[in-house]
Amino acid sequence: MNIRIRTALAGAALAALSTGAFAAANVLPGNWDVIQTFGTVGVLRAGSPWAGSASLAAQSSIVDGVFVPEMQTWNTGSWWWDEDPSVNTSPVVTTIHLNQMFTLTGFAVQADDNDSYRLEYWDGSAWQLAWDVAPVYTFGLVTRTSGALPAITTDFLRFTATGGDNYYSVSEIQAYGVAAVPEPGTYALMLAGLGVTGLIARRRRG
């Protein structure tokens, strides 16, 4: 590869880095610092027929990047809750705080099939709608994807149930995008690479 081509490629890579032009990936695994749920989880109303299947997963499992088998029982190995007034008198809310700003363009959620949910993002002053997750009416935990959405930039997500039978659960939330601002270490690596390219070019000219 000649010097001009190598230099052009290095310049294109730096431009891509500065504009965030990388393929979108699920950014949640490894990029969150706090997950909080406000409300009671893992408790069923008196006399519920679902008691025999209940097992509550770790809260962090909802951002581990792993889907459970499709149509697994809604309250088996998921983060689940009952919004019957005897258990929760107000909606249960889960927030995910990321460790930096990301530009997001799509989502996937695996949640109880016959319920609707809402994923929101914090824009710096208020919660805004990112995606309304519709019910699908099959059985158990079912994955829904948003498709491409208008880009949003945020470091804070909020997940709530918005309708259904008051038995709610989520086993996975995925957010696809890129870091809004490359980390300083990434810039350092890129600049080091450009330095090596320049050194090679000077030696060849010499």
N, C-alpha and C positions, 0 to 999 in steps of 0.2 A: 504493500500500500504506500503510495507516495506521500510526500509531506503535505501537499495541498489537500488531498482527500482526508488525511488523518486530522489535519487542523479543522477542516470543515465539519467533520463528524464530531469533534470535540466541542466546536461552537454550537452545533445543533443540540448536543446533549445538555450543554449549559443553558441554552434557551428553553429546552423542555423542562429542566429543573426549575427555572425561574418562573415559568407559567403554570407549573403543576400538571403538565401534560403527560401523565402516566396513566396506564390502564387502571380503571377503578377496581378495587378489591374490598372485601369486607374488612373494615378498619377496627371493629370493636375488640376482637381478641388482642389482649396486650396493650390496648390504648385507652383503658378507662382507669379512673382512680377511686371513684366512689359510686356505689349503687345503693339506693335507699328505697324502701317500700313503706308507705304510710298507710296503715290499716292492718287488719288481722289476716294472716295467711295460714293455710294448713289446718283450718278449723271448719267443720261442717255443721250445718243447722241440725237441731235435734231430729232424729228419725230419718235422716237422709239415707237413701238406698245406696249411696256411693261410698259408704264408710269402708267396705271390704276391699276396695281397690286403691285406697289412698296411700300415697307415699310422696312426701315433699322433697323435691330436689334442692340442692344448694342454690342460693340466689344467684351466685356468679355463673351458674350453668347457662343462664339465658344469653350470655355473651361469649360462650366458649367456642363458637364457630361450628358446633356439632348439632345436627338435627337428630332427633330420636326417630325411631321407625314411624312412618306415616300411619295414622289412625290408631296409634297407641291410646289406651284409655286416658281421658283428659286429665285425671288427677293422679296418674302414675308416673313418677319420675319427672314432674314438671313443677313450675312455680305457680301454685294454684290458690284460689281463694273463693269464698262464698259471700256474695253481697246480699244475702237475705238479711233483713233488718235485725234479726236476732243475733247475727254475727258481726255485721258491719253496718253502722248507721249512716255512713257516707261512702262515696266511691273510694276504692283502693287505688293508690297512685304509686307507680314505680318510676324513679328517675335514674338516669345513667349519666354521670359526669365524665367526660373524656379528658385525657391529659394534655390535649392541645386542640387547636382549631382544625376542623376538617371541612372540606367542601364535598357535600354528599349529593348524589344524583339518583339514588334508588335504595330500596329496602326489601327485606324479606322477613316474614314473621311466621313462626309455627305456633299455632294457638288452637284452642278448642274450636271445633268446626262451626257450630251453630250460633256463634256469638260475633258481634262486631266490636272492633277496637279502634283506638285512635293513637297515632304516633305524632308527637309534637316536638318542636325544637325551640330553643330559647334564642331570640334574635338580639339579645343585649338589653331589651327593655320589657319584652312580653313573650308569652308562649304563642307560637304560630303553628298552624296545621302543616304537617309534613305529609301525612298519608292517612286516609280512613281505610281501615282493614275490614273488608266485607265478610259476612258469613258465607259458608259454602255448603252446609247441610249434607255432610256425609257421616263420618263418625270419628270421634276422638280428636287427636292432635293432627292438624292439617296445615301444610305450608302454603302461604300466599305470597306472591311477589308483586311489587308495585310497578315494575317496568320502569323505563326512564322517566325521571321527574325533573322539573326545573331545579337547577343547582341551588343548594342552600349552604351557608357557612355557619357552623355552630360548634360548640363543645359541650352541649347539654341537650339530652333527649328526655321526653316524658311519655309514659305508656299507661293508658287507661282502657277499661272496658266501657262501651257505650250502649250496648243493648244485647238482649238474649235472655237466657233463663236464670241469670244470677249465679250460675256455676261457671267460673272463668279460670282460664289457665294460659300460660305461655311457656314454651320450652326453648325457644330460640328467637333472638332478634338479631338481624344482620343489617348493617349500614354500609353501602358501597360508595367509595369515593377516594379522595387523596388528601394528604396533608395540605392545609391551606397555605402554610408557609414552611418551606423546607427547614429542617433542623440545622443549626450551625455546623454540626459534625458532618452532615451530608455535603454542605458547601465546601468544607475543608477537604473532604475526599475528592470532590470534583476539581477543585483548584489544584490539589496535589497532582492529579492526573494530567491536567493541562500543563503544569510545570514540567513533568516528565516528557510530555510531547514536545515542548519547546526545547528542552535540553537535547533530545534526540535530533531535532531539526538543526540546532546549532552545530552539533558534532558532525552531522553529515555535510553541512556547508563548509566546515573547517577542514 
